[in-house]
């Protein structure tokens, strides 16, 4: 799973304005033999959930705890 996170972090800035990023084999985030497991904070699924939060950070009413970041500004 670590490779999924590293690849996303390296490649995201290279996606064209109308481009799409697709990650395969997400099911391995739930498999312990791949370093995953349900709600494992090191899994790509949990990493992705954080990104989803940042997509919506513009609507946060708790700016001191959760605010817009570079990802919020660059993804839509």
PyMOL Python script that loads the backbone (N, CA, C, O; Angstrom):
from pymol import cmd

cmd.read_pdbstr("""\
ATOM      1  N   UNK A   1       0.794  -1.191   0.000  1.00  0.00           N
ATOM      2  CA  UNK A   1       0.000   0.000   0.000  1.00  0.00           C
ATOM      3  C   UNK A   1       0.838   1.257   0.000  1.00  0.00           C
ATOM      4  O   UNK A   1       0.470   2.267  -0.600  1.00  0.00           O
ATOM      5  N   UNK A   2       1.934   1.187   0.660  1.00  0.00           N
ATOM      6  CA  UNK A   2       2.798   2.357   0.711  1.00  0.00           C
ATOM      7  C   UNK A   2       3.121   2.852  -0.701  1.00  0.00           C
ATOM      8  O   UNK A   2       3.218   4.056  -0.936  1.00  0.00           O
ATOM      9  N   UNK A   3       3.288   1.912  -1.638  1.00  0.00           N
ATOM     10  CA  UNK A   3       3.599   2.315  -3.007  1.00  0.00           C
ATOM     11  C   UNK A   3       2.432   3.067  -3.642  1.00  0.00           C
ATOM     12  O   UNK A   3       2.652   3.927  -4.495  1.00  0.00           O
ATOM     13  N   UNK A   4       1.197   2.761  -3.245  1.00  0.00           N
ATOM     14  CA  UNK A   4       0.046   3.484  -3.779  1.00  0.00           C
ATOM     15  C   UNK A   4       0.069   4.945  -3.317  1.00  0.00           C
ATOM     16  O   UNK A   4      -0.210   5.854  -4.098  1.00  0.00           O
ATOM     17  N   UNK A   5       0.398   5.155  -2.066  1.00  0.00           N
ATOM     18  CA  UNK A   5       0.458   6.512  -1.518  1.00  0.00           C
ATOM     19  C   UNK A   5       1.623   7.280  -2.142  1.00  0.00           C
ATOM     20  O   UNK A   5       1.458   8.424  -2.566  1.00  0.00           O
ATOM     21  N   UNK A   6       2.782   6.662  -2.197  1.00  0.00           N
ATOM     22  CA  UNK A   6       3.960   7.319  -2.777  1.00  0.00           C
ATOM     23  C   UNK A   6       3.703   7.677  -4.239  1.00  0.00           C
ATOM     24  O   UNK A   6       4.026   8.782  -4.675  1.00  0.00           O
ATOM     25  N   UNK A   7       3.127   6.754  -4.986  1.00  0.00           N
ATOM     26  CA  UNK A   7       2.862   7.010  -6.403  1.00  0.00           C
ATOM     27  C   UNK A   7       1.883   8.170  -6.559  1.00  0.00           C
ATOM     28  O   UNK A   7       2.096   9.050  -7.393  1.00  0.00           O
ATOM     29  N   UNK A   8       0.821   8.182  -5.771  1.00  0.00           N
ATOM     30  CA  UNK A   8      -0.132   9.288  -5.857  1.00  0.00           C
ATOM     31  C   UNK A   8       0.556  10.618  -5.549  1.00  0.00           C
ATOM     32  O   UNK A   8       0.388  11.590  -6.286  1.00  0.00           O
ATOM     33  N   UNK A   9       1.317  10.662  -4.480  1.00  0.00           N
ATOM     34  CA  UNK A   9       1.969  11.907  -4.083  1.00  0.00           C
ATOM     35  C   UNK A   9       2.972  12.391  -5.128  1.00  0.00           C
ATOM     36  O   UNK A   9       3.148  13.596  -5.307  1.00  0.00           O
ATOM     37  N   UNK A  10       3.621  11.474  -5.809  1.00  0.00           N
ATOM     38  CA  UNK A  10       4.579  11.856  -6.851  1.00  0.00           C
ATOM     39  C   UNK A  10       3.886  12.257  -8.153  1.00  0.00           C
ATOM     40  O   UNK A  10       4.346  13.167  -8.843  1.00  0.00           O
ATOM     41  N   UNK A  11       2.797  11.593  -8.491  1.00  0.00           N
ATOM     42  CA  UNK A  11       2.183  11.784  -9.799  1.00  0.00           C
ATOM     43  C   UNK A  11       1.071  12.836  -9.840  1.00  0.00           C
ATOM     44  O   UNK A  11       0.786  13.379 -10.907  1.00  0.00           O
ATOM     45  N   UNK A  12       0.450  13.127  -8.723  1.00  0.00           N
ATOM     46  CA  UNK A  12      -0.720  14.009  -8.741  1.00  0.00           C
ATOM     47  C   UNK A  12      -0.426  15.360  -9.389  1.00  0.00           C
ATOM     48  O   UNK A  12      -1.247  15.864 -10.155  1.00  0.00           O
ATOM     49  N   UNK A  13       0.702  15.938  -9.102  1.00  0.00           N
ATOM     50  CA  UNK A  13       1.022  17.258  -9.657  1.00  0.00           C
ATOM     51  C   UNK A  13       1.290  17.213 -11.169  1.00  0.00           C
ATOM     52  O   UNK A  13       1.381  18.262 -11.807  1.00  0.00           O
ATOM     53  N   UNK A  14       1.415  16.030 -11.737  1.00  0.00           N
ATOM     54  CA  UNK A  14       1.688  15.890 -13.163  1.00  0.00           C
ATOM     55  C   UNK A  14       0.425  15.604 -13.987  1.00  0.00           C
ATOM     56  O   UNK A  14       0.498  15.476 -15.210  1.00  0.00           O
ATOM     57  N   UNK A  15      -0.701  15.506 -13.334  1.00  0.00           N
ATOM     58  CA  UNK A  15      -1.956  15.228 -14.041  1.00  0.00           C
ATOM     59  C   UNK A  15      -2.419  16.510 -14.730  1.00  0.00           C
ATOM     60  O   UNK A  15      -2.387  17.584 -14.129  1.00  0.00           O
ATOM     61  N   UNK A  16      -2.842  16.401 -15.971  1.00  0.00           N
ATOM     62  CA  UNK A  16      -3.318  17.581 -16.696  1.00  0.00           C
ATOM     63  C   UNK A  16      -4.606  18.096 -16.051  1.00  0.00           C
ATOM     64  O   UNK A  16      -5.257  17.392 -15.279  1.00  0.00           O
ATOM     65  N   UNK A  17      -4.953  19.328 -16.381  1.00  0.00           N
ATOM     66  CA  UNK A  17      -6.126  19.963 -15.779  1.00  0.00           C
ATOM     67  C   UNK A  17      -7.402  19.145 -15.940  1.00  0.00           C
ATOM     68  O   UNK A  17      -8.256  19.163 -15.054  1.00  0.00           O
ATOM     69  N   UNK A  18      -7.543  18.450 -17.019  1.00  0.00           N
ATOM     70  CA  UNK A  18      -8.737  17.628 -17.240  1.00  0.00           C
ATOM     71  C   UNK A  18      -8.450  16.145 -17.036  1.00  0.00           C
ATOM     72  O   UNK A  18      -9.239  15.293 -17.445  1.00  0.00           O
ATOM     73  N   UNK A  19      -7.326  15.842 -16.407  1.00  0.00           N
ATOM     74  CA  UNK A  19      -6.913  14.466 -16.225  1.00  0.00           C
ATOM     75  C   UNK A  19      -7.598  13.787 -15.049  1.00  0.00           C
ATOM     76  O   UNK A  19      -8.257  14.428 -14.231  1.00  0.00           O
ATOM     77  N   UNK A  20      -7.428  12.494 -14.988  1.00  0.00           N
ATOM     78  CA  UNK A  20      -8.018  11.661 -13.941  1.00  0.00           C
ATOM     79  C   UNK A  20      -6.924  10.746 -13.395  1.00  0.00           C
ATOM     80  O   UNK A  20      -6.100  10.234 -14.153  1.00  0.00           O
ATOM     81  N   UNK A  21      -6.922  10.548 -12.096  1.00  0.00           N
ATOM     82  CA  UNK A  21      -5.988   9.608 -11.472  1.00  0.00           C
ATOM     83  C   UNK A  21      -6.777   8.389 -11.036  1.00  0.00           C
ATOM     84  O   UNK A  21      -7.803   8.513 -10.367  1.00  0.00           O
ATOM     85  N   UNK A  22      -6.304   7.215 -11.412  1.00  0.00           N
ATOM     86  CA  UNK A  22      -6.962   5.962 -11.047  1.00  0.00           C
ATOM     87  C   UNK A  22      -5.941   5.073 -10.347  1.00  0.00           C
ATOM     88  O   UNK A  22      -4.821   4.902 -10.827  1.00  0.00           O
ATOM     89  N   UNK A  23      -6.335   4.515  -9.222  1.00  0.00           N
ATOM     90  CA  UNK A  23      -5.486   3.591  -8.483  1.00  0.00           C
ATOM     91  C   UNK A  23      -6.178   2.233  -8.440  1.00  0.00           C
ATOM     92  O   UNK A  23      -7.352   2.132  -8.084  1.00  0.00           O
ATOM     93  N   UNK A  24      -5.439   1.199  -8.805  1.00  0.00           N
ATOM     94  CA  UNK A  24      -6.020  -0.142  -8.822  1.00  0.00           C
ATOM     95  C   UNK A  24      -5.688  -0.903  -7.534  1.00  0.00           C
ATOM     96  O   UNK A  24      -4.863  -0.467  -6.731  1.00  0.00           O
ATOM     97  N   UNK A  25      -6.336  -2.021  -7.363  1.00  0.00           N
ATOM     98  CA  UNK A  25      -6.087  -2.948  -6.257  1.00  0.00           C
ATOM     99  C   UNK A  25      -6.329  -2.328  -4.883  1.00  0.00           C
ATOM    100  O   UNK A  25      -5.614  -2.630  -3.928  1.00  0.00           O
ATOM    101  N   UNK A  26      -7.324  -1.472  -4.786  1.00  0.00           N
ATOM    102  CA  UNK A  26      -7.635  -0.834  -3.504  1.00  0.00           C
ATOM    103  C   UNK A  26      -8.073  -1.841  -2.446  1.00  0.00           C
ATOM    104  O   UNK A  26      -7.954  -1.577  -1.250  1.00  0.00           O
ATOM    105  N   UNK A  27      -8.569  -2.969  -2.872  1.00  0.00           N
ATOM    106  CA  UNK A  27      -9.010  -3.994  -1.916  1.00  0.00           C
ATOM    107  C   UNK A  27      -7.884  -4.450  -0.997  1.00  0.00           C
ATOM    108  O   UNK A  27      -8.140  -4.932   0.106  1.00  0.00           O
ATOM    109  N   UNK A  28      -6.633  -4.301  -1.445  1.00  0.00           N
ATOM    110  CA  UNK A  28      -5.518  -4.730  -0.598  1.00  0.00           C
ATOM    111  C   UNK A  28      -5.388  -3.876   0.664  1.00  0.00           C
ATOM    112  O   UNK A  28      -4.703  -4.257   1.614  1.00  0.00           O
ATOM    113  N   UNK A  29      -6.050  -2.725   0.664  1.00  0.00           N
ATOM    114  CA  UNK A  29      -6.043  -1.883   1.866  1.00  0.00           C
ATOM    115  C   UNK A  29      -6.721  -2.578   3.045  1.00  0.00           C
ATOM    116  O   UNK A  29      -6.520  -2.198   4.198  1.00  0.00           O
ATOM    117  N   UNK A  30      -7.515  -3.585   2.750  1.00  0.00           N
ATOM    118  CA  UNK A  30      -8.225  -4.318   3.802  1.00  0.00           C
ATOM    119  C   UNK A  30      -7.537  -5.639   4.170  1.00  0.00           C
ATOM    120  O   UNK A  30      -8.003  -6.354   5.058  1.00  0.00           O
ATOM    121  N   UNK A  31      -6.451  -5.957   3.502  1.00  0.00           N
ATOM    122  CA  UNK A  31      -5.765  -7.223   3.718  1.00  0.00           C
ATOM    123  C   UNK A  31      -4.524  -7.020   4.570  1.00  0.00           C
ATOM    124  O   UNK A  31      -3.636  -6.249   4.206  1.00  0.00           O
ATOM    125  N   UNK A  32      -4.461  -7.699   5.687  1.00  0.00           N
ATOM    126  CA  UNK A  32      -3.324  -7.565   6.591  1.00  0.00           C
ATOM    127  C   UNK A  32      -2.019  -8.025   5.946  1.00  0.00           C
ATOM    128  O   UNK A  32      -0.961  -7.464   6.231  1.00  0.00           O
ATOM    129  N   UNK A  33      -2.081  -9.028   5.089  1.00  0.00           N
ATOM    130  CA  UNK A  33      -0.842  -9.519   4.458  1.00  0.00           C
ATOM    131  C   UNK A  33      -0.223  -8.493   3.497  1.00  0.00           C
ATOM    132  O   UNK A  33       0.915  -8.661   3.058  1.00  0.00           O
ATOM    133  N   UNK A  34      -0.966  -7.442   3.176  1.00  0.00           N
ATOM    134  CA  UNK A  34      -0.437  -6.344   2.359  1.00  0.00           C
ATOM    135  C   UNK A  34      -0.220  -5.086   3.197  1.00  0.00           C
ATOM    136  O   UNK A  34      -0.022  -3.999   2.656  1.00  0.00           O
ATOM    137  N   UNK A  35      -0.258  -5.239   4.515  1.00  0.00           N
ATOM    138  CA  UNK A  35      -0.038  -4.093   5.400  1.00  0.00           C
ATOM    139  C   UNK A  35      -1.293  -3.290   5.678  1.00  0.00           C
ATOM    140  O   UNK A  35      -1.226  -2.187   6.219  1.00  0.00           O
ATOM    141  N   UNK A  36      -2.434  -3.843   5.310  1.00  0.00           N
ATOM    142  CA  UNK A  36      -3.700  -3.139   5.495  1.00  0.00           C
ATOM    143  C   UNK A  36      -4.490  -3.668   6.667  1.00  0.00           C
ATOM    144  O   UNK A  36      -3.935  -4.218   7.618  1.00  0.00           O
ATOM    145  N   UNK A  37      -5.778  -3.495   6.582  1.00  0.00           N
ATOM    146  CA  UNK A  37      -6.709  -3.900   7.617  1.00  0.00           C
ATOM    147  C   UNK A  37      -7.761  -2.809   7.759  1.00  0.00           C
ATOM    148  O   UNK A  37      -7.494  -1.637   7.495  1.00  0.00           O
ATOM    149  N   UNK A  38      -8.932  -3.197   8.169  1.00  0.00           N
ATOM    150  CA  UNK A  38     -10.040  -2.249   8.314  1.00  0.00           C
ATOM    151  C   UNK A  38      -9.640  -1.089   9.219  1.00  0.00           C
ATOM    152  O   UNK A  38      -9.194  -1.293  10.349  1.00  0.00           O
ATOM    153  N   UNK A  39      -9.803   0.114   8.716  1.00  0.00           N
ATOM    154  CA  UNK A  39      -9.486   1.367   9.434  1.00  0.00           C
ATOM    155  C   UNK A  39      -8.001   1.522   9.753  1.00  0.00           C
ATOM    156  O   UNK A  39      -7.639   2.321  10.617  1.00  0.00           O
ATOM    157  N   UNK A  40      -7.146   0.780   9.078  1.00  0.00           N
ATOM    158  CA  UNK A  40      -5.702   0.920   9.290  1.00  0.00           C
ATOM    159  C   UNK A  40      -5.271   2.286   8.760  1.00  0.00           C
ATOM    160  O   UNK A  40      -5.415   2.547   7.566  1.00  0.00           O
ATOM    161  N   UNK A  41      -4.751   3.155   9.609  1.00  0.00           N
ATOM    162  CA  UNK A  41      -4.394   4.507   9.173  1.00  0.00           C
ATOM    163  C   UNK A  41      -3.291   4.547   8.117  1.00  0.00           C
ATOM    164  O   UNK A  41      -3.105   5.572   7.461  1.00  0.00           O
ATOM    165  N   UNK A  42      -2.564   3.458   7.945  1.00  0.00           N
ATOM    166  CA  UNK A  42      -1.499   3.412   6.937  1.00  0.00           C
ATOM    167  C   UNK A  42      -2.006   2.949   5.572  1.00  0.00           C
ATOM    168  O   UNK A  42      -1.237   2.908   4.611  1.00  0.00           O
ATOM    169  N   UNK A  43      -3.282   2.602   5.478  1.00  0.00           N
ATOM    170  CA  UNK A  43      -3.811   2.081   4.217  1.00  0.00           C
ATOM    171  C   UNK A  43      -4.135   3.204   3.233  1.00  0.00           C
ATOM    172  O   UNK A  43      -4.372   4.347   3.626  1.00  0.00           O
ATOM    173  N   UNK A  44      -4.139   2.857   1.958  1.00  0.00           N
ATOM    174  CA  UNK A  44      -4.467   3.832   0.922  1.00  0.00           C
ATOM    175  C   UNK A  44      -5.920   4.291   1.052  1.00  0.00           C
ATOM    176  O   UNK A  44      -6.239   5.437   0.734  1.00  0.00           O
ATOM    177  N   UNK A  45      -6.790   3.413   1.512  1.00  0.00           N
ATOM    178  CA  UNK A  45      -8.199   3.787   1.696  1.00  0.00           C
ATOM    179  C   UNK A  45      -8.317   4.908   2.726  1.00  0.00           C
ATOM    180  O   UNK A  45      -8.995   5.904   2.476  1.00  0.00           O
ATOM    181  N   UNK A  46      -7.675   4.761   3.864  1.00  0.00           N
ATOM    182  CA  UNK A  46      -7.739   5.809   4.894  1.00  0.00           C
ATOM    183  C   UNK A  46      -7.055   7.091   4.408  1.00  0.00           C
ATOM    184  O   UNK A  46      -7.527   8.193   4.687  1.00  0.00           O
ATOM    185  N   UNK A  47      -5.958   6.946   3.691  1.00  0.00           N
ATOM    186  CA  UNK A  47      -5.278   8.099   3.090  1.00  0.00           C
ATOM    187  C   UNK A  47      -6.245   8.839   2.157  1.00  0.00           C
ATOM    188  O   UNK A  47      -6.336  10.066   2.188  1.00  0.00           O
ATOM    189  N   UNK A  48      -6.960   8.076   1.332  1.00  0.00           N
ATOM    190  CA  UNK A  48      -7.919   8.660   0.396  1.00  0.00           C
ATOM    191  C   UNK A  48      -9.069   9.363   1.107  1.00  0.00           C
ATOM    192  O   UNK A  48      -9.546  10.401   0.648  1.00  0.00           O
ATOM    193  N   UNK A  49      -9.511   8.800   2.223  1.00  0.00           N
ATOM    194  CA  UNK A  49     -10.595   9.433   2.985  1.00  0.00           C
ATOM    195  C   UNK A  49     -10.182  10.819   3.465  1.00  0.00           C
ATOM    196  O   UNK A  49     -10.992  11.745   3.482  1.00  0.00           O
ATOM    197  N   UNK A  50      -8.916  10.956   3.854  1.00  0.00           N
ATOM    198  CA  UNK A  50      -8.412  12.280   4.249  1.00  0.00           C
ATOM    199  C   UNK A  50      -8.454  13.239   3.075  1.00  0.00           C
ATOM    200  O   UNK A  50      -8.797  14.409   3.244  1.00  0.00           O
ATOM    201  N   UNK A  51      -8.108  12.760   1.883  1.00  0.00           N
ATOM    202  CA  UNK A  51      -8.151  13.616   0.700  1.00  0.00           C
ATOM    203  C   UNK A  51      -9.573  14.067   0.405  1.00  0.00           C
ATOM    204  O   UNK A  51      -9.794  15.211   0.006  1.00  0.00           O
ATOM    205  N   UNK A  52     -10.529  13.180   0.598  1.00  0.00           N
ATOM    206  CA  UNK A  52     -11.932  13.541   0.399  1.00  0.00           C
ATOM    207  C   UNK A  52     -12.334  14.655   1.356  1.00  0.00           C
ATOM    208  O   UNK A  52     -13.048  15.582   0.973  1.00  0.00           O
ATOM    209  N   UNK A  53     -11.877  14.563   2.596  1.00  0.00           N
ATOM    210  CA  UNK A  53     -12.145  15.654   3.544  1.00  0.00           C
ATOM    211  C   UNK A  53     -11.594  16.973   3.014  1.00  0.00           C
ATOM    212  O   UNK A  53     -12.271  17.999   3.071  1.00  0.00           O
ATOM    213  N   UNK A  54     -10.372  16.945   2.500  1.00  0.00           N
ATOM    214  CA  UNK A  54      -9.766  18.185   2.013  1.00  0.00           C
ATOM    215  C   UNK A  54     -10.427  18.716   0.748  1.00  0.00           C
ATOM    216  O   UNK A  54     -10.375  19.918   0.486  1.00  0.00           O
ATOM    217  N   UNK A  55     -11.044  17.848  -0.033  1.00  0.00           N
ATOM    218  CA  UNK A  55     -11.820  18.334  -1.176  1.00  0.00           C
ATOM    219  C   UNK A  55     -12.968  19.231  -0.707  1.00  0.00           C
ATOM    220  O   UNK A  55     -13.393  20.140  -1.421  1.00  0.00           O
ATOM    221  N   UNK A  56     -13.453  18.965   0.482  1.00  0.00           N
ATOM    222  CA  UNK A  56     -14.589  19.706   1.035  1.00  0.00           C
ATOM    223  C   UNK A  56     -14.198  20.707   2.098  1.00  0.00           C
ATOM    224  O   UNK A  56     -15.069  21.253   2.775  1.00  0.00           O
ATOM    225  N   UNK A  57     -12.931  20.961   2.262  1.00  0.00           N
ATOM    226  CA  UNK A  57     -12.442  21.864   3.312  1.00  0.00           C
ATOM    227  C   UNK A  57     -12.974  23.278   3.163  1.00  0.00           C
ATOM    228  O   UNK A  57     -13.058  24.024   4.138  1.00  0.00           O
ATOM    229  N   UNK A  58     -13.331  23.642   1.948  1.00  0.00           N
ATOM    230  CA  UNK A  58     -13.884  24.985   1.728  1.00  0.00           C
ATOM    231  C   UNK A  58     -15.128  25.219   2.586  1.00  0.00           C
ATOM    232  O   UNK A  58     -15.478  26.366   2.863  1.00  0.00           O
ATOM    233  N   UNK A  59     -15.777  24.177   2.994  1.00  0.00           N
ATOM    234  CA  UNK A  59     -17.039  24.283   3.735  1.00  0.00           C
ATOM    235  C   UNK A  59     -16.866  24.092   5.241  1.00  0.00           C
ATOM    236  O   UNK A  59     -17.846  24.075   5.985  1.00  0.00           O
ATOM    237  N   UNK A  60     -15.646  23.950   5.674  1.00  0.00           N
ATOM    238  CA  UNK A  60     -15.383  23.720   7.096  1.00  0.00           C
ATOM    239  C   UNK A  60     -15.754  24.945   7.919  1.00  0.00           C
ATOM    240  O   UNK A  60     -15.450  26.078   7.546  1.00  0.00           O
ATOM    241  N   UNK A  61     -16.409  24.702   9.031  1.00  0.00           N
ATOM    242  CA  UNK A  61     -16.739  25.776   9.974  1.00  0.00           C
ATOM    243  C   UNK A  61     -15.802  25.750  11.168  1.00  0.00           C
ATOM    244  O   UNK A  61     -15.987  26.495  12.130  1.00  0.00           O
ATOM    245  N   UNK A  62     -14.790  24.884  11.101  1.00  0.00           N
ATOM    246  CA  UNK A  62     -13.794  24.775  12.164  1.00  0.00           C
ATOM    247  C   UNK A  62     -12.412  25.025  11.557  1.00  0.00           C
ATOM    248  O   UNK A  62     -11.565  24.132  11.534  1.00  0.00           O
ATOM    249  N   UNK A  63     -12.195  26.230  11.073  1.00  0.00           N
ATOM    250  CA  UNK A  63     -10.966  26.571  10.347  1.00  0.00           C
ATOM    251  C   UNK A  63      -9.701  26.358  11.173  1.00  0.00           C
ATOM    252  O   UNK A  63      -8.631  26.119  10.613  1.00  0.00           O
ATOM    253  N   UNK A  64      -9.813  26.441  12.492  1.00  0.00           N
ATOM    254  CA  UNK A  64      -8.635  26.224  13.338  1.00  0.00           C
ATOM    255  C   UNK A  64      -8.248  24.742  13.394  1.00  0.00           C
ATOM    256  O   UNK A  64      -7.100  24.423  13.701  1.00  0.00           O
ATOM    257  N   UNK A  65      -9.188  23.831  13.103  1.00  0.00           N
ATOM    258  CA  UNK A  65      -8.925  22.397  13.137  1.00  0.00           C
ATOM    259  C   UNK A  65      -8.783  21.803  11.736  1.00  0.00           C
ATOM    260  O   UNK A  65      -8.073  20.820  11.527  1.00  0.00           O
ATOM    261  N   UNK A  66      -9.471  22.420  10.793  1.00  0.00           N
ATOM    262  CA  UNK A  66      -9.560  21.836   9.461  1.00  0.00           C
ATOM    263  C   UNK A  66      -9.747  22.953   8.449  1.00  0.00           C
ATOM    264  O   UNK A  66     -10.789  23.607   8.418  1.00  0.00           O
ATOM    265  N   UNK A  67      -8.739  23.167   7.627  1.00  0.00           N
ATOM    266  CA  UNK A  67      -8.829  24.269   6.670  1.00  0.00           C
ATOM    267  C   UNK A  67      -8.305  23.845   5.303  1.00  0.00           C
ATOM    268  O   UNK A  67      -7.723  22.772   5.142  1.00  0.00           O
ATOM    269  N   UNK A  68      -8.524  24.702   4.341  1.00  0.00           N
ATOM    270  CA  UNK A  68      -8.092  24.478   2.964  1.00  0.00           C
ATOM    271  C   UNK A  68      -6.575  24.324   2.917  1.00  0.00           C
ATOM    272  O   UNK A  68      -5.844  25.066   3.573  1.00  0.00           O
ATOM    273  N   UNK A  69      -6.113  23.350   2.131  1.00  0.00           N
ATOM    274  CA  UNK A  69      -4.670  23.159   1.930  1.00  0.00           C
ATOM    275  C   UNK A  69      -4.380  23.161   0.426  1.00  0.00           C
ATOM    276  O   UNK A  69      -5.274  23.440  -0.372  1.00  0.00           O
ATOM    277  N   UNK A  70      -3.162  22.860   0.039  1.00  0.00           N
ATOM    278  CA  UNK A  70      -2.797  22.864  -1.377  1.00  0.00           C
ATOM    279  C   UNK A  70      -3.628  21.867  -2.179  1.00  0.00           C
ATOM    280  O   UNK A  70      -4.010  22.156  -3.314  1.00  0.00           O
ATOM    281  N   UNK A  71      -3.910  20.704  -1.608  1.00  0.00           N
ATOM    282  CA  UNK A  71      -4.735  19.722  -2.312  1.00  0.00           C
ATOM    283  C   UNK A  71      -6.136  20.278  -2.543  1.00  0.00           C
ATOM    284  O   UNK A  71      -6.702  20.104  -3.622  1.00  0.00           O
ATOM    285  N   UNK A  72      -6.697  20.945  -1.541  1.00  0.00           N
ATOM    286  CA  UNK A  72      -8.028  21.549  -1.675  1.00  0.00           C
ATOM    287  C   UNK A  72      -8.060  22.527  -2.845  1.00  0.00           C
ATOM    288  O   UNK A  72      -9.049  22.609  -3.573  1.00  0.00           O
ATOM    289  N   UNK A  73      -6.987  23.251  -3.010  1.00  0.00           N
ATOM    290  CA  UNK A  73      -6.917  24.280  -4.054  1.00  0.00           C
ATOM    291  C   UNK A  73      -6.674  23.702  -5.445  1.00  0.00           C
ATOM    292  O   UNK A  73      -7.004  24.341  -6.444  1.00  0.00           O
ATOM    293  N   UNK A  74      -6.106  22.508  -5.521  1.00  0.00           N
ATOM    294  CA  UNK A  74      -5.710  21.988  -6.822  1.00  0.00           C
ATOM    295  C   UNK A  74      -6.595  20.867  -7.357  1.00  0.00           C
ATOM    296  O   UNK A  74      -6.473  20.498  -8.525  1.00  0.00           O
ATOM    297  N   UNK A  75      -7.467  20.328  -6.543  1.00  0.00           N
ATOM    298  CA  UNK A  75      -8.319  19.208  -6.980  1.00  0.00           C
ATOM    299  C   UNK A  75      -9.778  19.634  -6.978  1.00  0.00           C
ATOM    300  O   UNK A  75     -10.204  20.434  -6.145  1.00  0.00           O
ATOM    301  N   UNK A  76     -10.520  19.102  -7.900  1.00  0.00           N
ATOM    302  CA  UNK A  76     -11.957  19.367  -7.956  1.00  0.00           C
ATOM    303  C   UNK A  76     -12.644  18.313  -8.775  1.00  0.00           C
ATOM    304  O   UNK A  76     -13.862  18.358  -8.944  1.00  0.00           O
TER     305      UNK A  76
END
""", "prot")
cmd.dss("prot")
cmd.show_as("cartoon", "prot")
cmd.util.cbc("prot")
cmd.orient("prot")
